[in-house]
Amino acid sequence: MTAQHVIALLSRPGCHLCDDARAVIARVAGELNVPWTERDITQSEQDLREYSEMVPVILIDGVQHDFWRVDERRLRRALGALPVHSASDGAVR
């Protein structure tokens, strides 16, 4: 990894998809030594307006990366831990 990223998980209490996302993020972040935080959207009116229908939401460096489900390979790729492949030629970029 060339840059230090930060992951944020936006969640709400009682959300089973949030539990799944938390497990993936904790595993990947732990393996890659990437810091992460979790924010309960029910504590902010703005978060509720913006993210209510999308939780869990995953931000990387403050930019929305995923919502509903975390794709572990996609997360690793975004953090620089996997090469990016072109769908057309299979080349590593």
Sequence and secondary structure as in RCSB ss.txt:
>XXXX:A:sequence
MTAQHVIALLSRPGCHLCDDARAVIARVAGELNVPWTERDITQSEQDLREYSEMVPVILIDGVQHDFWRVDERRL
RRALGALPVHSASDGAVR
>XXXX:A:secstr
  S   EEEEE TT HHHHHHHHHHHHHHHHHT  EEEEEGGG HHHHHHHTTT SEEEETTEEEEESS  HHHH
HHHTTSS  B TTT  B 
